[in-house]
Amino acid sequence: MNNINDKITALYCRLSCDDDLQGESNSITNQKAILSNYAENNGFRNLKFYIDDGISGTTFDRQGFNAMLADIEAGTVGTVITKDLSRLGRDYLKTGEFIEIIFPNYDVRYIAINDNVDTIKNENEMMIFKNVFNDWYARDTSKKIKAVFNAKGKSGKPLTTILPYGYKKSDTDKNVWIVDEETADVVRKVFQLCIDGYGPTQIARMLSEDMVLTPTAYQCQKNGTLSTVKNPYRWAQKTIVGMLEKPEYVGHTVNFKTKRKSYKHKKKINIPKEDWLIFENTHEAIIPQHDFDLVQELRKNKRRNQKHGEINPFSGMIYCADCGEKMYLARSQSLTAEQEHLKCSTYSKDNHECSAHFIRTVVLKDIVLKELRRFTDFVRSDEEEFIRLAMDSSRQEQSKELSLAKRKLIQNERRISELDKLFTRLYEDNVCGKISDERFEQMSHGYETEQAELKTQLAQLSEFIEKSEAKKADTVKFINIVRKYTDLSELTPEIMHEFIEKIVVHAPDKSSGRRKQKIEIHLRFKVAVMDAVLDCKDYDKKRKVA
């Protein structure tokens, strides 16, 4: 075993971002000077520095600390010296374990200069309290930083330090994002490919084949460290998925997407999307809102390339009228494109629970495209009539109802406020003895009942107004979609999701001696439901002629 005088004197320095609050006193330079002077003045030899710069004291997973610990476990360290106990760590339980158990187990002496701790002198009665104080300090600092962080996030300033691919920080203001045109074009391409029917895996492969630098590789290229990236052109499927789901690309700032369990646990956990704090239109958009919304719709119903090389436009959108379950596409090597069909998923599991609701895809494509053309022609020819029908009443009548609802809403809000004041006066009169307890109970009960009814009406009126105004907005959105497509020549996944919410297929009716089948085409925004009855014999004739 090595002589104690031959062993390393470990001089450990640590600085975290939190310590910057104390100025220069805790700087690495200052710590090194203090430790060096102390060691030389007290006869310590074989000095070796172990340094962790920018690492919190609440974690012990530090590179410098781990290197020192490895030397301790190898038996080459005789003494560990720090400026104070907090440099070793701010977790009082873990710090105490090292000082009281681990260091003695390896015959390592520990010295904290400013705290007058020296394990060889047995003068450590106050050490536990100092460690607790250091832990409290870390907790308090974390609380203050969290408060500043929350205030910044709630003000609308972006909390992320790593900008989404496609953006860069402004030279004049780090909180302002500007479009990086070089990478923004890649983002636009990714979204367009998704709209065209390609999945994340396919898009990743296309970008890799085109030798487009990955986000990590692009950043390394900017920093001059591209040579450190092993596969700079290998895009991952999860990278594409992450891009397609970022609201930041439509110009929004999104804060509080992740959190930490506590100041001692640095691992981030995801926060549900409904709890995100979103500030709209804070920076220039790369992707139009319409395209982003369309991509989210497409992503809900993930599509696969089929054996015939085309993507099924109906994926996830066809439902059985009887059981309400989705219908799936039946394809096999033995079936031609003409024979491919959709059938009820419930029937496939148990043919006693439902019927097949069999319908060929070529027939469905034909009828849906025909109905869409007919409906969009009607919308283009008479937008006013379409709006009237979509609203289920005349615009004048709707406007009148809406106006009355808004007036009633204001009246109810005013009366609720008056009742609150009456409650206060009633209570004061009861306390002063102006009215009896019995009278107080009677009157307060009446006020409470009236207020509860008003609040119920208020909620109903608010919902009616919100739905009415949203209905108008949705109708206008649908008209804009119609204007976008001047010619519906084929049924693509994009067109399907732009116009249609779902399609409901009924069981065939053979009562007339001919196989007839009803389908319901539910348009987006609930503007209309198109009913179509197809005569399968007509389509069979077309197929034979062809």
N, C-alpha and C positions, 0 to 999 in steps of 0.2 A: 504493500500500500504506500502511496506517496506521502512524504513528510508534509505536515501542515504548511510549512514555510515554502514548499515547492508548488503548492496548489494555487490555482487562479483566484485572484480577488476580482469578483464580478462587480463591475460598476454599472448598475442598471438605470437607464434614463427613459422616461416616457412622457409624451406630450399628446394631449388630445385637443380637438377643436374647442371644447369647453374651456380648456385652460387658457385660451387666448384672452378670456375675459380678465385675467389677472395680469396682463401685460407681459413684460420681459422676465418676471421673476421665475417663471416655470419653463422658460425656453430651454431647448436642448443644450445650447451653448452655455447657458448659465448653470445648468445641472452638471454638465461635464466639468466645468471649472470648480464647482463646489466639491464634487466627488474626488477629483484629482488632488486638490489641496488637502482634503481630509485624509486620503489614503497615504499621501507622502508624509504628512505631518505625524501620522500615527504608525509609521513603519510598515505599511502594507506593500507587498511586492507582487510581481506577475499580474499587473493590472490589465483588465480586458473590458472594453465597453460593449454593452448590449443595449441597443437603442430601438425604441418603437416611437415613431413620429406620426402623429395624427391618429392615434388609436385610443379608444375610450378605455377607462379603467374598470368599467363594468364587465368587460369581457377579458378572459385569459387566453383566448386564441389569438396570440400576437406572435409575429415572426421572431422578433428579438427575444421575447420572453421564452418562447419555445426552444430557441437555440441555447439559451442559458440553462433551461431545465434539462436539456439533453446532456449538457456538460456536467450538470450536477449529478444526474443519474449515472454518468460514466465515472464518477468519482474524482473528477479533475478540479472541482471548485471547492474552496475552503471557506470563503466568505462572500456574502452578498451585501452590497451597500447601496442604499438609495437616499435621495435627498430627504424624503419623508415617507410616511406610511402610504400616503395617497398615490405615490409614484408606482408602488408595487401593485396596488389595485384599490378600487372603491367598493367592492363587494365584501362586506365585513366577514361573511361566513367563509368565502373562498380564501380571502387574505389571511384570516386566522388559521385556516387549515394549512396553508403553506408555512406560516411562521411557527405554529405550534406542533405540527405533525411531520410534514414533508421535509422541511429543512433539517430538523433534528435527526430524522431517520437517516439522512446522508451525512451527518456530522457537519452540517453547514451552519456557520455563524451568520446571523442577520443583524444589520445595523441600519437604522433610520436616523440620519444625523439630526435633523431639526426637531424630531419628536423624542430625542434622547432614549431611543430604543436600542438595546444591545443584548441579544439573547444570552451571551456568555456571562453577563453581569447580573442576570436575574432581576433586573429593574423594569419589569414589564407590567406592573399592576394597572397602569392607565392605558395600556395599549388597546385593550378591547374597546374602551370607550372612544378612543381616537378612531379606531376602525369603523365603529358604528357612526361616528360623526362624518367620516369620509363617505360612507354609504349614503347617509342622509344628504350630504352635499350633492352627490351624484343624482340622487332622486330629485332634490330641489332644482338643480340646474336643468335636469331633463324636463321638469314641469314648466320652467320658465321658457325653455327653448320651444316646447310643445305649444305654449300659449302664443309665442311669437309666430310660430309656424301656422297655427290655426287662424290667427288674425290675418296673416298674409294670404292664406288660402281663401278665406271668406271675403277678402277685398277684391278678388278676381285676378290677382297676380298668379302666374303659373308657379307651382311648387316643384315640378320636375326640373332636375338639372340636366337631364339628357333629353334633348329635343327629338320629336318624332322625325324619322327619315323623311326628307323633303323640305325641312325648315332649317333655318340657321338664326342665331341671335343677331340683333341689330348692333352695329358698331357703337351706337350712341346710348342705347338702353338695353341692358341684359334681359329685362322683363318683356321686351318686344320681340316677337317672332316675325321673320320675313321669309318669303318663299325662296328656297334654293332651287333655281330653275333646272339645274343639272340633274338633281334627283327627283324633283317634282314631276318631271316627264315620266319617270319610271313608275311613280305612284299612280299617275293617270292611266298608264298602260295596264297596270295591275287591275285597277277597277274596271276598265273597259273589257279586258279579257274575261273577268268574272261575269260581267253583263252579257258577254257573247256566249256564255255557257261553259267556260273552262273552270275547273276546280283548282284549289290551292296547290295541289301536288303537280298538276299540269303546268300551272303558271310558274312555279318554282323551277321546273325543268326547262321551260322556255327561256327564262332569264339566265339560267346557267349556260344553256347552249349559245345564247347571244353574248356570253361573257360580260355580263353586267356585274359590277362589283357589289357585293353584299353590303348592307348598312355598316357592319363592323369594319369591313375592308375599306370602304369609302372613307370612314373616319380615320382609319390608320393611314390611308394615303394622304389625307390632309395634314396629319401629324408627322409624316415622313417615316412611318414605321410599317409600311405595307409588307415589307419582307418578313415580318413576324407572323403574318397570317398564312396558315397552311393551305387553305382552299378558298381563295378570295372570291371565286365565282360560284361557289356551291350554295345556292339558296335553299333554305329549309322550308318545309310546308308550314310549320308553326309561325315563321316570320311573315309569310303571306297572310295567314289567318289574322295575326295581330294587326297588320296594316288595314285589312278590310273592315275591322271592327273599331277603328279609332275615330271618335267624333271630332278629334282635333283637325282632321282633314277638311271639315266643312267650316272651319273658322272658329271653333269653340275651344275654350279653356276648360279642362276637366281636372278638378282637384279632389283629393281624398279618395283615390282609387285603391290605396293600400294603407295598412297601419301596422304597428308593432304591438305585441301583447304587453310589453313593459319595457322600461329603460334598460333592463338587464338582458332582454332577448332582442337581438338585432334582426332576426328573420322576419321578413314582411309577410303579411297575410292579406289576401284579396278582400276588398269590401264589395258587397252586392251592388250591381249597377244602379238600382233604385236609390241607393244612398250616396251616389256620387254628387258632387256639387259642380254644376255645369254653368258656365258663363258664355252666352252666345255672342257670336260676331266680335271676338276680341282680336282677331288677326285675319289676314287674307286667306281665303279658302283655296284649297287646291282642287277639291272635288265639289261639284254642285250638290246641294242638299237632295235634290231629286234623285241623282245617280247614287248617292250614299244610301238613301232609303230603299231604292230598288235593289241594291246589293244585299241589304239586310234581309229583304223579302226572299231573294234568291237563295241566300245562305240558310234560311229556315228549312228549305226543301232541297237538300243536297242531291245533286244529279250525277249520274255516272254515264260515261260513254258506253253505248251498247255495241253489240257485235256488228251492227251495220254502219257503225261510224258516226251516227248522229245521236245527239243528246235528247232524251225524252222530255219534251216541253211540259208534259202533264205531271211530272214527278211531284208527289206530295199534295196534289191539288184536286184529285178526283175522289169523291166520297159516295158511298152506297146510300141510297135514299131510305132503305128499310132499317139497317142496323147502325148507320151513321159512321161506320169505320171506313178507313181509306181503301181504295182499290189499287192494286199493284199491277205492273206491267208483266205479262207472261211472254217471255222470249226464250227460244231454244234453237239449237242448230238445225232442227228439223222444220222449223217454222219460217216461212218467207215473211218479208216485210208486210205483205198484204194480210197474212194470217195472224200477225202479232195482235194481242188483245189485252184488255184490262179486265180484271175480275175481282170480286169482293174478297178481302183478306179474311173475314170471318168464315165465309164459305170454304176457303182453302184449309182452314184449321178444322172445321166441323161442318160438313154439308147439311146437317140437320138444323143448324142455327140460322142459316140464311140461304139465299139462292145466289147463283154465280154472278148475276147482273152482267153477263158477258157483253162486251162491246169492243169492236175492232178499232185500233188506234187510227187507221186511215179514215174510217167513217167519222170518228169523233173529231179528228183534225178538220175534215171537210165541213162538218156542220158548225163547229165553233168558229172557224174562219168566215163562213158565210154569214153567221149571225152577227159577228163583230163588224163586218163590212156594212151590213144593213143598219146596225145601230149607230155606227160612227157617221154614216151618210146622213142619217136623220139628225144627229147632233149638229153637224156642219150646216145643214140646210135651215135649221130653226133652233138656235141656241136658247132663245127666250122660252120657247115651248118646253124644251128639255129641262130648263131650270124649274119651270112651273111644275112639271111632272115629278121631278126629282124631289121637290120640296113637299109633295103630296097635298098642296093647296096653292092658291094664287099667291103671288108675291105680296099683293096688297093685304090680303088676309093674314099672311104670315107676319108681315111687318106690324100690323095692328096688334096681333096677339103678343108679339115680342115687346112692343111699346107698353102695353098694359102690364105685362109681367115685370118690366123694369120699374114702372111706377109703383106697383104693389111691393116690389122688393125694397124700394127706398122707404115706403110707408112702414113696412114691418121693422126695418132696421131702426127707424126713428122711435117707434112704439116700444121696442125692446130696451132702448136707451132710457126712455121715460120710466119704464117699469123698474129699471135698476135704481133710479133716483127715488121712486116711490118706496121701494124696499128700504132704502136708507132712512127716509123720513119716518116711515112706519116703525122701524126699530128704535129710532131716537124717541118717538112719542111713547112707545111702550116702556122704555127705560126710565123716562121722566114721569111716568104714571099718568099720562094724558089719556091713554087707552088701556083697557084691561087686557090681561093675557089671553082671555077667551076671544075677545074682539081681534087681537093681534093675530092669533092663529087662524081665524076665519078669513081675515083680509089677505094675509100672506099666502094662504092656500089658493085663494082666487087669483092673485097675481102670478103665482108660480104656474098654475094651470094655463093661464093665458100666455105666459112667456114660453112655456113648453110648446104650445100649439103654434105660436108665431115662429119659433125656431125650426119646427118641422116644415112649415110653409116656406120659410126662408131657404131651406135646403132644397126643396122641390123647385122653387122658382129659379134658384141659381143653376140647378141642373138643366131645367128647361131652356134658360137663356144660353147656357154654354153649348148645349146640343144644337140649338137653332142656329147659332152663329157658326158653329163648327160645320154644320150641314151645308150652309152657304159656301163656306170656304172650300169644303171638299168637292162640292159641285163645280166650282171654278177650277179646281185642280184637275178634275176629270176632263173638263173642256180643254184645258191646256195640253193634256196628254193627247186628246183627239187631234188637236191642231198640229201636234208634233209629227203624226203619221199621216201623210197625204195619200199613201198607197199601201194597203195591207196585202202584199202579194204572197206572203207565207207566214206560217205560225211558228214563231221563234220563242224560246224561253223568256226573252226580254219582253216581247209583246204580251205573252201570257200573264206575266207578273205585273206589267204596267196596267192592264185593263181588268184582269179577273182576280177575284178573291178565292173562289172555289167553284167546282162543277159537281153537281149532284146527279147521279145516274139512277134512274128508276128501273125496276124489273120490266122485261118486255111484256107487252100485252098482245095476246094471240086470239082474243075473243072475236075479232072481225074476220078471222081466217088468215090474216096477214100479220107478220111479226112487226109490231110498232113499238117504239121505245121513246120515252120522254126523258129529256135532260134539262136541268136547270143551270143556267149560267149566271152566277152571282158576280156582278161587277164590283170593282173596288169602291171604297167609300160608301158602299150600300146605296149607290145612286139608282140602281135598278136590278131586277132579276129577269133575265130573258128565258122564256120557256120555248123549247123546240121539240117537236115530235117527228122523229125520223121513221120513214118507212124503209125497213131493211131490204125489201124486195127491190126498191129503186136503186139502192147502192149495189146490190148483187148484179143487177142488169148492167150498171156502169162498168163493173169489174169484168163482166163477160165480154162486153164490147171492146174494152181496152185490151 
